[in-house]
Amino acid sequence: MPSLIDVLRHPEQCKPSPEPLAVSLRPLVRFGIVVWAVVGVLVWILWFFGGRVPGTAVWTCAAGVVLGFIGLGMVHRRGWR
C-alpha cells in the first residue's frame, strides 16, 4: 500500500474510483415520512392528554413530514429511482 506522500506526489498511479451504486431513494424518504408521522401522532397524543411534552415537538414532527414530502417530490422530479 503506498504511503500518503507517494499518493500526493503521483496521483496517476492510484486505482480509479469505482462507479457509484444506483440506489433508490424513494423507500428511504417514505420510511422517514412514516417515522415522523408515527412519532408526531404519539407526541400529539401525549400532549393532548396532559403529558409533559413541549409544544414544539408536535410542530417539529409536522415539519419533518412536510419536508419529507418535499424530498419525495424532488426524488420523483429528478428521476432518482
C-alpha positions in Angstrom: 0.0 0.0 0.0 1.5 3.3 -1.0 2.1 6.0 1.6 0.2 9.2 1.7 3.2 11.1 0.4 3.5 8.8 -2.6 -0.2 9.2 -3.4 0.1 13.0 -3.2 3.2 13.0 -5.5 1.9 10.6 -8.1 -1.9 10.6 -8.1 -2.0 9.0 -11.6 -0.7 5.7 -10.1 -3.8 5.3 -7.8 -6.6 3.0 -8.7 -9.6 4.6 -10.4 -12.6 5.3 -8.2 -15.4 2.8 -8.5 -18.6 3.7 -10.2 -21.3 4.9 -7.9 -24.1 2.4 -7.0 -27.6 3.1 -8.2 -29.5 3.4 -5.0 -33.3 4.0 -4.9 -34.0 6.9 -2.5 -37.8 6.7 -2.6 -38.1 3.9 0.0 -35.7 5.8 2.3 -37.7 9.0 2.0 -41.0 7.2 2.5 -39.6 5.5 5.6 -38.6 8.9 7.0 -42.1 10.3 6.4 -43.7 7.3 8.2 -41.4 7.6 11.1 -42.0 11.4 11.5 -45.8 10.8 11.2 -45.9 8.0 13.8 -43.7 10.0 16.3 -45.9 13.0 15.6 -49.1 11.1 16.4 -47.6 9.7 19.6 -46.3 13.1 20.7 -49.6 14.7 19.9 -51.5 12.1 22.0 -49.1 12.6 24.9 -49.5 16.4 24.6 -53.3 16.1 24.3 -53.7 14.0 27.4 -51.6 16.4 29.5 -48.2 14.8 29.3 -45.1 16.9 29.7 -44.3 17.3 26.0 -43.1 20.6 24.7 -45.4 22.1 22.1 -42.6 22.5 19.6 -42.3 18.7 19.4 -45.6 18.4 17.6 -44.5 21.1 15.1 -41.1 19.5 14.6 -42.8 16.3 13.6 -45.1 18.1 11.3 -42.2 19.9 9.7 -40.5 16.5 9.2 -43.5 15.1 7.4 -43.8 18.2 5.2 -40.1 18.2 4.4 -40.3 14.5 3.6 -43.0 15.1 1.0 -40.9 17.9 -0.5 -38.0 15.5 -0.7 -40.2 12.8 -2.2 -41.2 15.3 -4.9 -37.6 16.2 -5.6 -36.7 12.5 -5.9 -39.6 11.9 -8.2 -38.9 15.0 -10.3 -35.2 14.3 -10.8 -35.8 10.6 -11.6 -33.7 9.2 -8.7 -35.5 5.9 -8.9 
